[in-house]
């Protein structure tokens, strides 16, 4: 396996995937009922953005301890988002197949 040199957090696949996930969440938010826009949708957006933001911040601070701490925070944000997606699935706001596809890709 050939490893590429990482010069920036933008080179990290995990950061790239988390950014893609945020785009998907923002698009998904547009399809949810309008009355959810001030609470659940807002929380989902914040959770998704928090993932890539914490990866970037942890990498940029330098040092393994910072990086590890921020990666744990990013992982916790991902778990929070997964919980929110589970809720919209149970509320019937998203089709089961779309949910499975979304969750399994990230």
N, C-alpha and C positions, 0 to 999 in steps of 0.2 A: 504494500500500500504506500503510495506516495503522499507525503504530508506537505502541504503548502505552508509557508511561513505566514504567521498571523501578525500583521502590522497594526491592526485596528480591530476594535470590537465588530466593525462592519464585515470583517473577514470570517467571523464566527458563524457557522451554519445555524447554531441555536438562535443567534440574534436575528439572522435573516428569516428563519421560520417564524419566530415570534412576531416579527414585523408583518409578515404575510398573514398571520393569524389575526392581528389587529385590523387589517384591511377587511378580512372576511367578517369579523365581528361588526365593524361599522356598516358593512353592506347588509348583514343580517338584521341589524338594528332598524334599518329603514323598512323592513318587511313586518316588523312587530306592531301590534296594536298601538295606536297613538297614545292611549291613556297610560301606557307603560313608560313613555318617553322620559318622564321626570324621575323615575326611580330605578327600576331594574335595568333598563337600557343604559342609563347613565353609569350605573355600577359596573355593568359588563364592559363598557368602553374603558372605564378607568382601570379595571383589572387587566384587560388585554394590553393596554398601553404600559402598564406597570411592569409587565414581563420584560419587554425589550428595553425599557428605560433602566431597570435594575441591572440587566446584563451589561448594558453600556456603561453605567456608572461604576459598577464593580470592576470591570476591566480597566477603565480609565483611571481609577484611583491608584492602581498599581499595588502589588503585594498580594500574596496568596490569601492572607486572612481577610482582607477586604473583598477580594473576588469571591471567596467562599461564602462570606456573609451575604453579599448581594445576590449571589446565585440561589441561596436558600430563600431569600425574599422573593426572587423571581419565580421560584418553584411554588411558593405559597400563593402567589398571585395567580399562577396557572391553576392551582387546586381550587381557588376561589372562583375563577371563571368557569371551571368544569362544573362546579356546584350550581352556578347560575344557569348554565346551559341545561343541566339536568332539570332545573325548575321550569324553564320555558318549554322543555319537552313534556313534562308532566302536565303543564297547563294547556298543552295542545297548540302552542304557538309555532312549533316547528315540527315538520314531518319526521317520523322515526328514521327513515333512510337518510335524510339530510343530516340529522343529528349524528348518526353512526359514522357517516363519511367525514363530518367535521371533526369529531372527537378522535377518530382513528388516525387521521393524518397529522395530528399534532400531539 
